[in-house]
């Protein structure tokens, strides 16, 4: 980049919330700030007790109180007003999450260059939200028209998104999620006192993650494996009841949210990471497991198939609706395969590629096609304004 940029990352939820999008924005924002950019995260205050402005490492976080408190449909007029008045504050806005509201707010209120990362699933585990998706496509088309670049985290996501929005095809590029490889490899290695091998299921406990299928398979595996489950979310009460009903208290451990150091230790110690999710744009935890040479068994959804191809087949796949016995057999098979040794991108590399996407978006914003009588011509527009200088003391 020719000069540091003033970047706003707009996202529905941010740390301390956990999840794939939250992790993506967290690590990307920190890496961009580390490269000299002035980075601000614009997000909702879902708790109602967070500071309006605070620092997260070298990143400024601004939270806006939503008038509607909903996990996906949170609405904050204050966020819209902030973006509408921010033409001299940011050089560009990078909005995240098709299935959340900040990208739509940015598309209607922000007048400057817009970059969009959809984290697109195509459908939802909720029947009601699937119905809402149909009229919401009108909003999606607006976001696509406004975005100078659209960044998908996997080829599978890009294919899915451009099938739904063909006009996005010439704007889409793929930049994978990254992995904090050094942090993960600093994790220690633990073993079970009784010699059983460790299986790991990690991530937010939503119902579409299908951790219950893995728990049910543990009835077949309890003599040889223990299952560590990290993360929290709406599916946890159901999982607790299932563990109790199947009498798997000595086999399945629901740890809740764990520190990064603990997750790194579990990733390094696990014989196999298991993900049975039905909806993913990519799946950061799969890359994290591969980074520490942990075997991976995942549901054969397009996003996981894409990771498998990138990893030269090192990810083992099973049908998303596999029965407990079939899943247990697949876990046993994956657990005895050679440990994977594949390349995974770091967040530093992701930040560099994202910078280049920003450059392309800013370049597109400096041109406009003006149509006059009998002619089309491209007219350069002014570059984004430089940061305002401080006023001299009188």
FENKAKA-V937902 format. One line per field, one symbol per residue. phi: phi as a letter, one per 20 degrees, with the letter a starting at -180 (. if undefined). A space follows every 10 residues. Layout:
BEGIN
phi = ???
END
This chain:
BEGIN
phi = .fbfddddde bfcbgefcqf fgfgfgffff ffffeneedc edbeefence ffcbdclede dddcffedeb gddfccgfff ffffddgeec ebddecnfed egfffffede eegcdcdfle dnbcfeffff ffgffffffg ffffffffcc ddebffffff ffffcgfege decdcfgdce fffffefecd cegenfeedc ccpfeefffl fffffffffe dffdcddedd ocqfefgfff fffffeldge cddeemfcfg ffffffffef fbeccdfdcb ebofffffff fdmefcdcfe egfffffgff elnfeedbfg dgfgffffff fgfffdfgff ccecfeffff ffffgfffff fffffecbed ddfmbcbedf dffgffgfff ffff
END
